[in-house]
C-alpha cells in the first residue's frame, strides 16, 4: 500500500509530466517546416527540444520506478499487457527506468524463457522494436 507521501509524489510527477508534454506540444508547433528561420534560431530550437525530451524521459523514469518492482518486472508487466503487439525500445526504456534496460530484456528472454521477438528473429520488426509472443515463459534449459 502506498503511503500518503508516495501518493503525493506520484501526483506531482504526473502533473509535471502533463506540463512537460504541453510544453513539448507548444515547442513542436514552432517547428520550421518551410525553412524560413535563421540557422542560429533553428539550432536553438533543436537544442531546446532535446532538453524538453530529456526532461520528459526523466520524469517517465521516476514515475516508472514509483510503480514498484525491479526494472525487469516492470518491463515484463508492460509486455504482458501488450502481448502480441509491437513495442518500441524507447517505451521499454521508460517503463524500466534504468539505462541497462536492454540487458534486462535479454534476461527475460534468455534466462527466464519469455518468447520476445526482435529484428534478429522476426524480419517484420524494425530496429528497436520488440514483441512478446505469449504471456507465459517457456521451459529453459539450465
C-alpha positions in Angstrom: 0.0 0.0 0.0 1.3 3.4 -0.9 1.9 5.9 1.8 0.2 9.3 1.6 3.7 10.9 0.8 4.3 8.4 -2.0 0.8 9.2 -3.5 1.5 12.9 -3.3 4.9 12.4 -5.0 3.2 10.3 -7.7 0.5 13.0 -8.3 3.2 15.7 -8.5 5.2 13.7 -11.0 2.2 13.1 -13.2 1.4 16.8 -13.1 5.0 17.6 -14.1 4.7 15.1 -16.9 1.5 16.7 -18.2 3.1 20.1 -18.0 6.2 18.9 -19.9 4.0 17.3 -22.6 2.1 20.6 -23.1 5.4 22.5 -23.3 6.7 19.9 -25.8 3.5 20.3 -27.9 3.9 24.1 -27.9 7.5 23.8 -28.9 6.7 21.3 -31.7 4.1 23.7 -33.1 7.0 26.2 -33.6 8.8 23.7 -35.9 10.0 25.5 -39.0 8.9 23.2 -41.8 9.4 25.9 -44.5 13.0 26.8 -43.7 12.4 30.5 -43.0 14.2 30.7 -39.7 17.8 31.7 -39.5 20.2 28.8 -38.9 21.2 30.0 -35.4 17.5 30.1 -34.4 17.0 26.6 -35.8 19.9 25.3 -33.8 18.5 26.9 -30.6 15.1 25.3 -31.4 16.6 21.8 -31.7 18.7 22.2 -28.5 15.7 23.3 -26.5 13.6 20.4 -28.0 16.4 18.0 -26.9 16.3 19.3 -23.4 12.5 19.1 -23.3 12.5 15.5 -24.4 15.3 14.5 -21.9 13.3 16.1 -19.1 10.2 14.2 -20.1 12.1 11.0 -20.2 13.5 11.6 -16.7 10.0 12.2 -15.3 8.8 9.0 -17.0 11.7 7.0 -15.4 10.8 8.4 -12.0 7.1 7.5 -12.4 8.1 4.0 -13.5 10.3 3.5 -10.5 7.5 4.5 -8.2 5.3 1.7 -9.7 7.5 -0.8 -7.8 9.3 -3.9 -8.6 12.5 -4.3 -10.5 13.1 -2.9 -14.0 12.8 -6.4 -15.3 9.5 -6.9 -13.5 8.1 -3.6 -14.8 9.1 -4.4 -18.4 7.5 -7.9 -18.1 4.3 -6.5 -16.8 4.2 -3.9 -19.6 4.9 -6.5 -22.3 2.3 -8.9 -20.9 -0.3 -6.0 -21.0 0.7 -5.6 -24.7 1.2 -9.3 -25.6 1.4 -9.8 -29.4 1.8 -6.0 -30.0 4.9 -4.3 -31.3 6.6 -2.3 -28.5 9.4 0.3 -29.1 12.6 0.1 -27.2 12.2 3.7 -26.1 8.9 2.8 -24.4 10.6 -0.2 -22.6 13.4 2.0 -21.5 10.9 4.5 -20.0 9.0 1.6 -18.3 12.2 0.1 -16.9 13.5 3.4 -15.6 17.1 2.2 -16.0 19.8 2.7 -18.6 20.6 -1.0 -18.8 17.0 -1.9 -19.9 18.2 -3.9 -22.9 20.2 -6.3 -20.7 17.0 -6.8 -18.5 15.1 -7.5 -21.7 17.7 -10.2 -22.8 17.4 -11.7 -19.3 13.6 -12.0 -19.7 14.2 -13.9 -23.0 17.4 -15.8 -22.4 17.3 -16.6 -18.7 13.6 -16.6 -17.9 12.4 -18.1 -21.2 9.9 -15.4 -22.4 9.3 -15.5 -26.1 10.3 -12.0 -27.0 10.9 -11.3 -30.7 13.2 -8.7 -32.1 14.5 -7.8 -35.5 17.1 -10.6 -35.1 14.4 -13.3 -35.2 11.4 -11.6 -36.8 12.0 -9.7 -40.1 8.7 -7.9 -39.8 10.1 -5.9 -36.8 12.2 -2.8 -37.3 15.4 -2.0 -35.3 14.4 -1.2 -31.7 11.0 -3.0 -31.9 10.0 -6.0 -29.7 7.0 -8.3 -29.4 6.1 -10.7 -26.6 4.6 -13.7 -28.3 2.8 -15.3 -25.3 2.1 -14.5 -21.7 4.0 -17.4 -20.1 7.6 -18.3 -20.1 8.7 -21.5 -21.8 10.8 -24.0 -20.0 14.5 -23.0 -20.1 17.4 -25.5 -20.1 19.8 -25.0 -17.3 
